[in-house]
Amino acid sequence: MKRLLQRDNFGSGCCHSRTININIRVDKELKHKAEAIFNELGLNMSTAVNMFLRSSVRYGGIPFDLRPLISARNNENILYPCSHRFILTMTLKSAMINLPGR
């Protein structure tokens, strides 16, 4: 009997899909808002996280630009709500345009 091998998009020639569980802590409201967006796109949380991880591997880093918001008036960083947090603003369209290979 022939053994069929599946090739992944990263060229490693992975033969069996092995999954593991990842436990992360997120704000409850953030999770609900993200799930609502993913549901509108026909995705669940697991698929969305897998898309992010695959894009990160393909890109060789975070697959989008991360930077603090800058105040147009005084060119100072806007602090929301803590000085160590970054605000990520991106539309789905810009995310798709910036994916490698597009």
Protein Blocks (a to p, Z undefined) as FASTA:
>chain_A
ZZdddddfkonopabdcdddddddddfklmmmmmmmmmmnopafklmmmmmmmmmmmnop
afbdcdddddfklopacddfbfkbccddddfklmmmmpghZZ
